[in-house]
Structures are given as structure tokens and as C-alpha cells.
């Protein structure tokens, strides 16, 4: 059965890429065929593999964060942040990166930031004479880093996937912070180095006009975001600092980002910060179906021992220092054609706890390798990030030229930078 499950995962990715049909739907169909007819499981047992907790958390968090998206608060905040930095044109790559990080970290998520900011950033690149590859890397890195924050979309998904793989709640929170730190610091060093080296000879010039101020409802949305982030972050951090406190431990065990997000979504509705139908329509249903559908197939893989077989092979046939690099490369190759959130993370995260035990490699390092690897090639034209960037280029720059630049410049830069970062992290820690 192991070979059938692995083949089903690969075929689902290929079919999804060639037909443009959601990979999760193919994964659900294969789960039924393999589970019921190959493993003799009942249909109800297959349905129970649907990752209900992940589905609920993503639904709840995106529902709340869709209010500032629907009322334009995050988009207007983005314009104000770029305007504030108009006096530092040579550091425009870092400005784009930090702005995208902030907007994504406030809940917009990776895909939304890329879809909304890409046309503006590509146009800004043309007007300011900023290198197009650096501009796309800065935006992509920022959207990824911000989305990886523990209260934003990707960070929430990573945390839940870790818990589903058997990682304890406190450790999952700590590992998620490690992923955010790595995906924030690596681009900061890369883009900061580029900006400083080109500061004297830079011909970049920002010509920005003062954006309109945020209205009352938009300000209320931003305030609610910070309130929710404070509630979700403060208690776990206090528990890490004071593990002996029984009251804090009790609160920490009751904090659930999904229910808190629903609570704040209800407040947003009562304050009329957005239209209910519009907000619900903005929920990333395609991503939900992809993550949960692939999750069902991965669940079957766990049942037949795929994860432990891969773990055993890696721990016995690969030198220990090479394991993080190999995990990084596998993730990067998968991400060229598939989604980080929908395929790569659900497929590889369950492998980390047993691999860490068998090899002695730190689990947080392995989680970081998976995410860094997947995100290093996320600008591939065949993946969702590159596709969004190409879609935004239609009225701004030559699409064919951007296609080649993303595939043969941006992706190699991302992969090489990631490998160097992984080697340095291993050397330092």
C-alpha cells in the first residue's frame, strides 16, 4: 500500500497542475479508492481522516481577517507605509519587504498580499527603476514571512499541522516562532546586503503621493487585529516564561485561536466593519479543500507506515549533516509545482518528529528546512506565487520576460540563499 499512497500523492499533484483542478479533490478521490478497496477500511473511517481542527481554525482566522480586507484597511495601510519611506529610495527593497511582512502578518496572508500588492509593486519597480527580480523577491519574501507569523494564516496552519504530527502545544508554538524568525531574518540579510551595496550608485527614486487617511471603520479593524494578536500571543509567552504558574497554565490550555477569531468576527459584524456575505466569500475555500484533501491522503500514508519508512531511509542512508539540506531540497523541488500550505507542509511535517528522534537532528531545524525549502522556489511560474506574479504583470511589464526571470533568476537565488542559510544555521547552532 505504501507505493500506492506515494503514487497517489504524485499523481494528484500532476493532475492538479495539468488540469487546473484543485489537488485536494483528486486526493480525496484517491483516499476513497485506496482506503476502501485497498486497505479494506469503511467509508466512515476515511471521512474521519478529514483534518477537522485545521479546517475550523483556517475558516475562523480567515473569516475574521477578511473584515480589514473587505473594508480596505490593509490596502490603505500598505500605501501609507510605502509613502512614509519615500525619503529612502535606495532601501526600497527592504521597504517593500517590511511593508509586505506587516500587511501579511496582520492577517492578510500570503496569497492576498501577493494578489493585491503585486500590480502596485511591479508598477513601482518600473517607475523607480528598481531591479524587477529584487522587487519580486522582496514582495514574495515579505508576504511569506508575515504570513508565517504565529497568528497569521500560514503560521496558524503550520502550528496545527505540527500538533497533528504529535508535537506538544508549547513546542508547536515555539517551533512556529522559529519558522517565522528564519523566514524573516534570511530575506532581511539578503535584501539588506543588496540595498547597502547599491546605496551609493542607486538610481531608484520614489515618487509617492499622500494616500487618503484611514476612516473610522478601517481604524477599528486594525485595533481589533492588534487586540486579537495580543490575546493569542501574551498567554503562551507568559506560560513559556513562567511554566510553574498554575493559573497561566490553565489559561494557556484554554486559549484557542479559532474560537478567539470567531469571537472577534462577531464583534466586527456587530460594529458593521464589513458585509457578512462578502467576508464569507473571501474565505480561501480552494486552500481549505487542498489542505484537508491532501491531509486525508497523508492520513492514509500514516496508517500504512509511509512516514516511518521515509524516516528510516533518511536516518540510515544519509549523513546526519546532510539530512537538513536534503529535506530542504526535497521541499524546494516539490514547491516548484505544488503549494507549500496545501501539499508540501501536510506531506512532510508528519515525518519530522520520528526523523528527529532517529537522527538526533533538532525538530525545529527540520521544520525550518521544510518551510524555507518550499518557499525558496515559491516564485516558480508553475507554482501559485509565480502564477500570481505573472497574472499581475499583464498591464505593467512583458509577461514572457518576467516568466524567464522568475524561473531562471528568482528561483535559483531563493534556493541558493536557502541552502547557505541552512548550512550556517547548522554551523552556528
C-alpha positions as a LaTeX table, in Angstrom:
\begin{tabular}{lrrr}
\hline
Residue & $x$ (\AA) & $y$ (\AA) & $z$ (\AA) \\
\hline
Unk1 & 0.00 & 0.00 & 0.00 \\
Unk2 & 2.93 & 2.36 & 0.63 \\
Unk3 & 3.74 & 2.58 & $-3.08$ \\
Unk4 & 0.08 & 3.24 & $-3.91$ \\
Unk5 & $-0.18$ & 6.11 & $-1.44$ \\
Unk6 & 3.05 & 7.72 & $-2.65$ \\
Unk7 & 1.94 & 7.30 & $-6.27$ \\
Unk8 & $-1.45$ & 8.83 & $-5.41$ \\
Unk9 & 0.23 & 11.92 & $-3.92$ \\
Unk10 & 2.42 & 12.40 & $-7.01$ \\
Unk11 & $-0.45$ & 11.75 & $-9.44$ \\
Unk12 & $-2.71$ & 14.18 & $-7.54$ \\
Unk13 & $-0.09$ & 16.92 & $-7.87$ \\
Unk14 & 0.43 & 16.21 & $-11.59$ \\
Unk15 & $-3.31$ & 16.05 & $-12.31$ \\
Unk16 & $-3.90$ & 19.24 & $-10.37$ \\
Unk17 & $-1.16$ & 21.04 & $-12.28$ \\
Unk18 & $-2.20$ & 19.82 & $-15.75$ \\
Unk19 & $-5.99$ & 20.13 & $-15.33$ \\
Unk20 & $-6.00$ & 23.21 & $-13.04$ \\
Unk21 & $-8.44$ & 21.30 & $-10.79$ \\
Unk22 & $-7.90$ & 21.51 & $-7.04$ \\
Unk23 & $-5.32$ & 18.91 & $-5.94$ \\
Unk24 & $-7.36$ & 18.24 & $-2.80$ \\
Unk25 & $-10.26$ & 16.85 & $-4.82$ \\
Unk26 & $-8.00$ & 14.29 & $-6.51$ \\
Unk27 & $-6.50$ & 13.43 & $-3.11$ \\
Unk28 & $-9.98$ & 12.81 & $-1.66$ \\
Unk29 & $-10.88$ & 10.51 & $-4.56$ \\
Unk30 & $-7.64$ & 8.52 & $-4.17$ \\
Unk31 & $-8.20$ & 8.32 & $-0.40$ \\
Unk32 & $-11.54$ & 6.63 & $-1.03$ \\
Unk33 & $-10.19$ & 4.21 & $-3.64$ \\
Unk34 & $-7.08$ & 3.20 & $-1.69$ \\
Unk35 & $-8.72$ & 3.21 & 1.73 \\
Unk36 & $-11.94$ & 1.34 & 0.93 \\
Unk37 & $-10.77$ & $-1.03$ & $-1.79$ \\
Unk38 & $-7.07$ & $-1.40$ & $-1.00$ \\
Unk39 & $-6.99$ & $-1.22$ & 2.80 \\
Unk40 & $-10.49$ & $-2.59$ & 3.44 \\
Unk41 & $-11.48$ & 0.45 & 5.53 \\
Unk42 & $-15.05$ & 1.66 & 5.91 \\
Unk43 & $-16.11$ & 4.91 & 4.24 \\
Unk44 & $-16.76$ & 6.45 & 7.67 \\
Unk45 & $-13.15$ & 5.69 & 8.66 \\
Unk46 & $-11.93$ & 7.56 & 5.57 \\
Unk47 & $-14.14$ & 10.54 & 6.41 \\
Unk48 & $-12.68$ & 10.63 & 9.93 \\
Unk49 & $-9.27$ & 11.34 & 8.35 \\
Unk50 & $-10.57$ & 14.79 & 7.31 \\
Unk51 & $-8.48$ & 17.22 & 9.47 \\
Unk52 & $-11.44$ & 18.94 & 11.12 \\
Unk53 & $-9.35$ & 21.03 & 13.58 \\
Unk54 & $-7.24$ & 22.51 & 10.79 \\
Unk55 & $-10.38$ & 23.22 & 8.74 \\
Unk56 & $-12.06$ & 25.03 & 11.64 \\
Unk57 & $-9.01$ & 27.11 & 12.56 \\
Unk58 & $-8.33$ & 28.27 & 8.99 \\
Unk59 & $-12.02$ & 29.04 & 8.48 \\
Unk60 & $-12.26$ & 31.06 & 11.71 \\
Unk61 & $-9.00$ & 33.00 & 11.34 \\
Unk62 & $-9.55$ & 33.95 & 7.70 \\
Unk63 & $-13.17$ & 34.91 & 8.45 \\
Unk64 & $-12.01$ & 37.50 & 10.99 \\
Unk65 & $-9.09$ & 38.80 & 8.93 \\
Unk66 & $-11.36$ & 39.23 & 5.90 \\
Unk67 & $-13.01$ & 42.27 & 7.53 \\
Unk68 & $-9.96$ & 44.56 & 7.13 \\
Unk69 & $-9.55$ & 43.14 & 3.63 \\
Unk70 & $-13.15$ & 43.84 & 2.67 \\
Unk71 & $-13.19$ & 47.39 & 4.03 \\
Unk72 & $-9.81$ & 48.28 & 2.52 \\
Unk73 & $-7.97$ & 48.85 & 5.82 \\
Unk74 & $-4.90$ & 46.73 & 4.97 \\
Unk75 & $-4.57$ & 48.06 & 1.42 \\
Unk76 & $-4.69$ & 51.67 & 2.63 \\
Unk77 & $-2.24$ & 50.89 & 5.44 \\
Unk78 & 0.14 & 49.46 & 2.82 \\
Unk79 & 0.05 & 52.71 & 0.81 \\
Unk80 & 0.75 & 54.78 & 3.93 \\
Unk81 & 3.74 & 52.64 & 4.92 \\
Unk82 & 5.35 & 52.96 & 1.48 \\
Unk83 & 4.72 & 56.71 & 1.48 \\
Unk84 & 6.44 & 57.06 & 4.87 \\
Unk85 & 9.62 & 55.58 & 3.38 \\
Unk86 & 9.81 & 57.84 & 0.30 \\
Unk87 & 12.96 & 59.58 & 1.58 \\
Unk88 & 15.00 & 56.34 & 1.50 \\
Unk89 & 14.77 & 55.22 & $-2.16$ \\
Unk90 & 17.95 & 53.13 & $-2.11$ \\
Unk91 & 16.37 & 50.90 & 0.54 \\
Unk92 & 13.17 & 50.34 & $-1.43$ \\
Unk93 & 13.71 & 46.52 & $-1.48$ \\
Unk94 & 13.75 & 46.48 & 2.32 \\
Unk95 & 10.76 & 48.84 & 2.41 \\
Unk96 & 8.74 & 46.53 & 0.15 \\
Unk97 & 9.79 & 43.53 & 2.24 \\
Unk98 & 8.85 & 45.10 & 5.58 \\
Unk99 & 5.55 & 46.52 & 4.29 \\
Unk100 & 4.55 & 43.12 & 2.85 \\
Unk101 & 5.60 & 41.45 & 6.12 \\
Unk102 & 3.48 & 43.82 & 8.20 \\
Unk103 & 0.39 & 43.54 & 5.98 \\
Unk104 & 0.64 & 39.73 & 5.78 \\
Unk105 & 1.41 & 39.49 & 9.49 \\
Unk106 & $-1.71$ & 41.49 & 10.30 \\
Unk107 & $-3.71$ & 38.69 & 8.77 \\
Unk108 & $-3.89$ & 39.28 & 5.03 \\
Unk109 & $-1.97$ & 36.07 & 4.34 \\
Unk110 & 0.44 & 35.22 & 1.54 \\
Unk111 & $-1.90$ & 34.91 & $-1.43$ \\
Unk112 & $-3.90$ & 38.03 & $-0.62$ \\
Unk113 & $-0.80$ & 40.19 & $-0.19$ \\
Unk114 & 0.66 & 38.94 & $-3.45$ \\
Unk115 & $-2.62$ & 39.41 & $-5.34$ \\
Unk116 & $-3.20$ & 42.93 & $-4.02$ \\
Unk117 & 0.36 & 44.28 & $-3.87$ \\
Unk118 & 1.97 & 42.66 & $-6.94$ \\
Unk119 & 0.46 & 45.04 & $-9.54$ \\
Unk120 & 1.46 & 48.06 & $-7.42$ \\
Unk121 & 4.99 & 46.78 & $-6.74$ \\
Unk122 & 5.64 & 45.84 & $-10.39$ \\
Unk123 & 4.47 & 49.29 & $-11.47$ \\
Unk124 & 6.55 & 50.88 & $-8.71$ \\
Unk125 & 9.56 & 48.92 & $-9.95$ \\
Unk126 & 9.12 & 50.30 & $-13.46$ \\
Unk127 & 8.68 & 53.89 & $-12.27$ \\
Unk128 & 11.54 & 53.84 & $-9.76$ \\
Unk129 & 13.95 & 51.80 & $-11.92$ \\
Unk130 & 14.24 & 49.13 & $-9.23$ \\
Unk131 & 15.54 & 45.75 & $-10.46$ \\
Unk132 & 12.45 & 43.64 & $-11.22$ \\
Unk133 & 13.90 & 40.45 & $-9.72$ \\
Unk134 & 14.77 & 42.21 & $-6.47$ \\
Unk135 & 11.28 & 43.76 & $-6.37$ \\
Unk136 & 9.53 & 40.40 & $-6.84$ \\
Unk137 & 11.81 & 38.69 & $-4.32$ \\
Unk138 & 11.22 & 41.46 & $-1.75$ \\
Unk139 & 7.44 & 41.25 & $-2.12$ \\
Unk140 & 7.38 & 37.45 & $-2.10$ \\
Unk141 & 9.73 & 37.15 & 0.88 \\
Unk142 & 7.72 & 39.73 & 2.83 \\
Unk143 & 4.36 & 38.10 & 2.10 \\
Unk144 & 5.78 & 34.73 & 3.15 \\
Unk145 & 7.44 & 35.98 & 6.34 \\
Unk146 & 4.39 & 37.92 & 7.51 \\
Unk147 & 2.03 & 35.05 & 6.74 \\
Unk148 & 4.32 & 32.75 & 8.77 \\
Unk149 & 3.74 & 34.78 & 11.94 \\
Unk150 & 2.07 & 32.60 & 14.56 \\
Unk151 & $-1.27$ & 34.45 & 14.43 \\
Unk152 & $-1.39$ & 34.83 & 10.64 \\
Unk153 & $-2.69$ & 32.30 & 8.10 \\
Unk154 & 0.40 & 30.21 & 7.34 \\
Unk155 & 1.67 & 30.32 & 10.92 \\
Unk156 & $-1.66$ & 29.02 & 12.19 \\
Unk157 & $-1.65$ & 26.23 & 9.61 \\
Unk158 & 1.94 & 25.24 & 10.44 \\
Unk159 & 1.13 & 25.14 & 14.16 \\
Unk160 & $-1.92$ & 22.93 & 13.65 \\
Unk161 & $-0.02$ & 20.61 & 11.29 \\
Unk162 & 2.71 & 20.23 & 13.92 \\
Unk163 & 0.14 & 19.38 & 16.58 \\
Unk164 & $-1.43$ & 16.89 & 14.19 \\
Unk165 & 2.01 & 15.31 & 13.75 \\
Unk166 & 2.26 & 14.76 & 17.51 \\
Unk167 & 4.15 & 17.88 & 18.62 \\
Unk168 & 3.14 & 19.22 & 22.05 \\
Unk169 & 1.25 & 22.55 & 22.14 \\
Unk170 & 4.07 & 24.56 & 23.75 \\
Unk171 & 6.66 & 23.10 & 21.39 \\
Unk172 & 4.45 & 23.75 & 18.37 \\
Unk173 & 4.16 & 27.42 & 19.37 \\
Unk174 & 7.95 & 27.67 & 19.85 \\
Unk175 & 8.70 & 25.91 & 16.56 \\
Unk176 & 6.26 & 28.21 & 14.74 \\
Unk177 & 8.13 & 31.21 & 16.14 \\
Unk178 & 11.36 & 29.62 & 14.89 \\
Unk179 & 9.92 & 29.27 & 11.38 \\
Unk180 & 8.84 & 32.92 & 11.40 \\
Unk181 & 12.25 & 34.06 & 12.68 \\
Unk182 & 14.11 & 32.12 & 9.96 \\
Unk183 & 11.86 & 33.25 & 7.10 \\
Unk184 & 12.13 & 36.85 & 8.33 \\
Unk185 & 15.87 & 37.04 & 9.04 \\
Unk186 & 17.17 & 35.29 & 5.89 \\
Unk187 & 15.48 & 37.76 & 3.46 \\
Unk188 & 16.41 & 40.69 & 5.71 \\
Unk189 & 20.09 & 39.79 & 5.39 \\
Unk190 & 19.82 & 39.18 & 1.62 \\
Unk191 & 17.85 & 42.33 & 0.78 \\
Unk192 & 19.71 & 44.44 & 3.34 \\
Unk193 & 23.05 & 43.40 & 1.84 \\
Unk194 & 21.80 & 44.27 & $-1.66$ \\
Unk195 & 20.50 & 47.67 & $-0.54$ \\
Unk196 & 23.68 & 48.65 & 1.31 \\
Unk197 & 25.93 & 47.56 & $-1.57$ \\
Unk198 & 23.89 & 49.57 & $-4.08$ \\
Unk199 & 23.14 & 52.58 & $-1.87$ \\
Unk200 & 25.75 & 54.89 & $-3.41$ \\
Unk201 & 25.06 & 54.05 & $-7.04$ \\
Unk202 & 21.31 & 53.55 & $-6.73$ \\
Unk203 & 19.13 & 55.34 & $-9.30$ \\
Unk204 & 15.90 & 54.40 & $-7.54$ \\
Unk205 & 13.54 & 57.32 & $-6.86$ \\
Unk206 & 10.17 & 57.03 & $-5.09$ \\
Unk207 & 7.54 & 59.48 & $-6.34$ \\
Unk208 & 4.65 & 58.85 & $-3.95$ \\
Unk209 & 1.58 & 60.94 & $-3.28$ \\
Unk210 & $-0.04$ & 61.16 & 0.14 \\
Unk211 & $-2.70$ & 58.42 & 0.41 \\
Unk212 & $-6.12$ & 59.06 & 1.92 \\
Unk213 & $-6.33$ & 58.59 & 5.71 \\
Unk214 & $-7.97$ & 55.51 & 7.23 \\
Unk215 & $-11.65$ & 56.02 & 8.04 \\
Unk216 & $-13.29$ & 55.09 & 11.36 \\
Unk217 & $-14.21$ & 51.51 & 10.43 \\
Unk218 & $-10.77$ & 50.82 & 8.99 \\
Unk219 & $-9.11$ & 52.07 & 12.19 \\
Unk220 & $-11.44$ & 49.87 & 14.26 \\
Unk221 & $-10.46$ & 46.84 & 12.17 \\
Unk222 & $-6.75$ & 47.48 & 12.76 \\
Unk223 & $-7.35$ & 47.91 & 16.52 \\
Unk224 & $-9.24$ & 44.59 & 16.67 \\
Unk225 & $-6.39$ & 42.82 & 14.85 \\
Unk226 & $-3.86$ & 44.01 & 17.43 \\
Unk227 & $-6.19$ & 43.06 & 20.29 \\
Unk228 & $-6.58$ & 39.52 & 18.96 \\
Unk229 & $-2.83$ & 39.18 & 18.35 \\
Unk230 & $-2.16$ & 40.34 & 21.93 \\
Unk231 & $-4.59$ & 37.81 & 23.44 \\
Unk232 & $-3.25$ & 34.92 & 21.36 \\
Unk233 & 0.43 & 35.75 & 21.94 \\
Unk234 & 0.68 & 37.04 & 25.51 \\
Unk235 & $-0.66$ & 33.97 & 27.34 \\
Unk236 & 1.57 & 31.36 & 25.59 \\
Unk237 & 4.61 & 33.60 & 26.03 \\
Unk238 & 3.84 & 34.05 & 29.75 \\
Unk239 & 3.47 & 30.28 & 30.04 \\
Unk240 & 6.90 & 29.78 & 28.48 \\
Unk241 & 8.39 & 32.35 & 30.89 \\
Unk242 & 6.51 & 31.11 & 33.98 \\
Unk243 & 5.74 & 27.41 & 33.46 \\
Unk244 & 5.23 & 26.90 & 37.21 \\
Unk245 & 2.19 & 29.22 & 37.38 \\
Unk246 & $-0.96$ & 27.09 & 37.53 \\
Unk247 & $-3.30$ & 29.97 & 36.60 \\
Unk248 & $-1.32$ & 30.85 & 33.49 \\
Unk249 & $-1.09$ & 27.16 & 32.58 \\
Unk250 & $-4.90$ & 26.92 & 32.90 \\
Unk251 & $-5.41$ & 29.97 & 30.65 \\
Unk252 & $-2.87$ & 28.69 & 28.14 \\
Unk253 & $-4.69$ & 25.36 & 27.87 \\
Unk254 & $-7.94$ & 27.21 & 27.11 \\
Unk255 & $-6.58$ & 29.70 & 24.55 \\
Unk256 & $-7.69$ & 28.64 & 21.07 \\
Unk257 & $-7.06$ & 30.95 & 18.14 \\
Unk258 & $-10.01$ & 29.54 & 16.19 \\
Unk259 & $-12.63$ & 30.38 & 18.82 \\
Unk260 & $-11.00$ & 33.73 & 19.61 \\
Unk261 & $-11.10$ & 34.63 & 15.91 \\
Unk262 & $-14.81$ & 33.74 & 15.77 \\
Unk263 & $-15.38$ & 35.95 & 18.82 \\
Unk264 & $-13.68$ & 38.90 & 17.11 \\
Unk265 & $-15.50$ & 38.18 & 13.84 \\
Unk266 & $-18.81$ & 38.53 & 15.73 \\
Unk267 & $-17.60$ & 41.85 & 17.19 \\
Unk268 & $-16.68$ & 43.02 & 13.67 \\
Unk269 & $-20.15$ & 42.11 & 12.43 \\
Unk270 & $-21.82$ & 43.95 & 15.33 \\
Unk271 & $-19.67$ & 47.03 & 14.55 \\
Unk272 & $-20.63$ & 46.65 & 10.85 \\
Unk273 & $-16.97$ & 46.64 & 9.76 \\
Unk274 & $-17.81$ & 44.57 & 6.67 \\
Unk275 & $-20.60$ & 42.85 & 4.79 \\
Unk276 & $-21.17$ & 39.29 & 6.03 \\
Unk277 & $-21.66$ & 37.77 & 2.56 \\
Unk278 & $-18.56$ & 39.49 & 1.19 \\
Unk279 & $-16.43$ & 38.38 & 4.13 \\
Unk280 & $-17.56$ & 34.75 & 3.86 \\
Unk281 & $-16.95$ & 34.76 & 0.10 \\
Unk282 & $-13.33$ & 35.85 & 0.74 \\
Unk283 & $-12.57$ & 32.70 & 2.76 \\
Unk284 & $-9.90$ & 30.73 & 0.81 \\
Unk285 & $-12.09$ & 27.71 & 0.09 \\
Unk286 & $-9.66$ & 26.36 & $-2.53$ \\
Unk287 & $-6.83$ & 26.34 & 0.01 \\
Unk288 & $-9.06$ & 24.69 & 2.61 \\
Unk289 & $-10.06$ & 21.90 & 0.20 \\
Unk290 & $-6.44$ & 21.40 & $-0.88$ \\
Unk291 & $-5.02$ & 21.21 & 2.66 \\
Unk292 & $-7.76$ & 18.96 & 4.03 \\
Unk293 & $-7.94$ & 16.73 & 0.92 \\
Unk294 & $-4.19$ & 16.13 & 0.91 \\
Unk295 & $-4.43$ & 15.70 & 4.70 \\
Unk296 & $-6.79$ & 12.74 & 4.19 \\
Unk297 & $-4.33$ & 11.09 & 1.81 \\
Unk298 & $-1.42$ & 11.76 & 4.19 \\
Unk299 & $-3.54$ & 10.20 & 6.95 \\
Unk300 & $-3.72$ & 7.00 & 4.90 \\
Unk301 & 0.02 & 7.22 & 4.41 \\
Unk302 & 0.49 & 7.30 & 8.17 \\
Unk303 & $-1.79$ & 4.26 & 8.50 \\
Unk304 & 0.36 & 2.17 & 6.12 \\
Unk305 & 3.67 & 3.41 & 7.54 \\
Unk306 & 4.90 & 5.66 & 4.71 \\
Unk307 & 6.20 & 8.28 & 7.14 \\
Unk308 & 8.22 & 5.79 & 9.16 \\
Unk309 & 9.68 & 4.14 & 6.06 \\
Unk310 & 10.86 & 7.51 & 4.72 \\
Unk311 & 12.21 & 8.39 & 8.16 \\
Unk312 & 14.10 & 5.12 & 8.42 \\
Unk313 & 15.64 & 5.55 & 4.97 \\
Unk314 & 16.79 & 9.13 & 5.67 \\
Unk315 & 18.20 & 8.33 & 9.11 \\
Unk316 & 20.17 & 5.26 & 7.96 \\
Unk317 & 21.31 & 6.18 & 4.41 \\
Unk318 & 22.13 & 9.90 & 4.65 \\
Unk319 & 24.89 & 11.53 & 6.75 \\
Unk320 & 23.36 & 13.46 & 9.64 \\
Unk321 & 24.69 & 16.85 & 8.48 \\
Unk322 & 23.15 & 16.26 & 5.05 \\
Unk323 & 19.64 & 15.46 & 6.33 \\
Unk324 & 18.52 & 19.12 & 6.76 \\
Unk325 & 19.92 & 20.02 & 3.33 \\
Unk326 & 18.20 & 17.04 & 1.69 \\
Unk327 & 14.89 & 17.90 & 3.39 \\
Unk328 & 15.31 & 21.47 & 2.12 \\
Unk329 & 15.97 & 20.30 & $-1.46$ \\
Unk330 & 13.01 & 17.88 & $-1.45$ \\
Unk331 & 10.72 & 20.70 & $-0.26$ \\
Unk332 & 12.09 & 23.11 & $-2.87$ \\
Unk333 & 11.55 & 20.61 & $-5.71$ \\
Unk334 & 8.00 & 19.85 & $-4.57$ \\
Unk335 & 7.18 & 23.55 & $-4.27$ \\
Unk336 & 8.17 & 24.26 & $-7.87$ \\
Unk337 & 4.92 & 22.57 & $-8.91$ \\
Unk338 & 2.84 & 22.49 & $-5.71$ \\
Unk339 & 1.58 & 24.67 & $-2.86$ \\
Unk340 & 3.54 & 24.98 & 0.39 \\
Unk341 & 0.41 & 25.11 & 2.54 \\
Unk342 & $-1.66$ & 22.65 & 0.53 \\
Unk343 & 0.87 & 19.95 & $-0.31$ \\
Unk344 & 4.46 & 20.33 & 0.92 \\
Unk345 & 3.82 & 21.05 & 4.62 \\
Unk346 & 0.99 & 18.49 & 5.06 \\
Unk347 & 3.11 & 15.85 & 3.30 \\
Unk348 & 6.43 & 16.42 & 5.10 \\
Unk349 & 5.57 & 17.73 & 8.59 \\
Unk350 & 4.46 & 14.29 & 9.90 \\
Unk351 & 7.94 & 12.98 & 9.07 \\
Unk352 & 9.73 & 15.42 & 11.39 \\
Unk353 & 9.12 & 14.01 & 14.92 \\
Unk354 & 10.23 & 10.42 & 14.12 \\
Unk355 & 13.13 & 11.67 & 11.95 \\
Unk356 & 14.31 & 13.98 & 14.74 \\
Unk357 & 14.28 & 11.06 & 17.20 \\
Unk358 & 16.04 & 8.67 & 14.79 \\
Unk359 & 18.74 & 11.10 & 13.61 \\
Unk360 & 19.19 & 13.43 & 16.57 \\
Unk361 & 18.59 & 16.49 & 14.37 \\
Unk362 & 16.63 & 19.27 & 16.06 \\
Unk363 & 12.94 & 19.13 & 15.08 \\
Unk364 & 12.72 & 22.93 & 14.79 \\
Unk365 & 15.61 & 22.84 & 12.29 \\
Unk366 & 13.78 & 20.23 & 10.20 \\
Unk367 & 10.55 & 22.24 & 10.25 \\
Unk368 & 12.50 & 25.33 & 9.21 \\
Unk369 & 14.17 & 23.37 & 6.39 \\
Unk370 & 10.79 & 22.26 & 5.05 \\
Unk371 & 9.32 & 25.77 & 5.06 \\
Unk372 & 12.47 & 27.54 & 3.83 \\
Unk373 & 12.85 & 24.96 & 1.07 \\
Unk374 & 9.24 & 25.18 & $-0.05$ \\
Unk375 & 9.27 & 28.97 & 0.00 \\
Unk376 & 12.64 & 29.26 & $-1.75$ \\
Unk377 & 11.03 & 28.12 & $-5.02$ \\
Unk378 & 7.58 & 29.62 & $-4.45$ \\
Unk379 & 8.16 & 32.18 & $-7.21$ \\
Unk380 & 8.30 & 29.40 & $-9.79$ \\
Unk381 & 5.90 & 30.25 & $-12.66$ \\
Unk382 & 4.46 & 26.75 & $-12.21$ \\
Unk383 & 3.58 & 27.40 & $-8.55$ \\
Unk384 & 0.94 & 29.65 & $-7.02$ \\
Unk385 & 3.30 & 32.50 & $-6.08$ \\
Unk386 & 4.84 & 32.81 & $-9.52$ \\
Unk387 & 1.43 & 32.47 & $-11.16$ \\
Unk388 & 0.05 & 35.37 & $-9.12$ \\
Unk389 & 3.07 & 37.50 & $-10.02$ \\
Unk390 & 2.67 & 36.71 & $-13.73$ \\
Unk391 & $-1.03$ & 37.49 & $-13.55$ \\
Unk392 & $-0.25$ & 40.91 & $-12.10$ \\
Unk393 & 2.25 & 41.73 & $-14.87$ \\
Unk394 & $-0.19$ & 41.86 & $-17.78$ \\
Unk395 & $-0.51$ & 45.64 & $-17.92$ \\
Unk396 & 2.84 & 46.52 & $-16.39$ \\
Unk397 & 5.77 & 44.61 & $-17.93$ \\
Unk398 & 6.41 & 41.94 & $-20.55$ \\
Unk399 & 4.94 & 38.66 & $-19.26$ \\
Unk400 & 7.34 & 36.38 & $-21.18$ \\
Unk401 & 10.34 & 38.28 & $-19.86$ \\
Unk402 & 9.06 & 38.01 & $-16.30$ \\
Unk403 & 8.41 & 34.26 & $-16.76$ \\
Unk404 & 12.06 & 33.65 & $-17.65$ \\
Unk405 & 13.32 & 35.95 & $-14.90$ \\
Unk406 & 11.29 & 34.17 & $-12.24$ \\
Unk407 & 12.27 & 30.67 & $-13.38$ \\
Unk408 & 15.97 & 31.21 & $-14.10$ \\
Unk409 & 16.87 & 34.03 & $-11.70$ \\
Unk410 & 14.46 & 34.40 & $-8.79$ \\
Unk411 & 14.08 & 30.66 & $-8.06$ \\
Unk412 & 17.85 & 29.89 & $-8.20$ \\
Unk413 & 18.59 & 32.91 & $-5.98$ \\
Unk414 & 16.00 & 31.70 & $-3.47$ \\
Unk415 & 17.30 & 28.11 & $-3.44$ \\
Unk416 & 20.99 & 29.03 & $-3.15$ \\
Unk417 & 20.24 & 31.58 & $-0.40$ \\
Unk418 & 18.21 & 28.98 & 1.48 \\
Unk419 & 20.90 & 26.29 & 1.29 \\
Unk420 & 23.56 & 28.74 & 2.55 \\
Unk421 & 21.22 & 29.75 & 5.38 \\
Unk422 & 20.59 & 26.12 & 6.40 \\
Unk423 & 24.33 & 25.35 & 6.45 \\
Unk424 & 25.01 & 28.47 & 8.55 \\
Unk425 & 22.20 & 27.64 & 10.97 \\
Unk426 & 23.64 & 24.13 & 11.44 \\
Unk427 & 27.15 & 25.54 & 11.93 \\
Unk428 & 26.04 & 28.15 & 14.47 \\
Unk429 & 23.62 & 26.00 & 16.45 \\
\hline
\end{tabular}
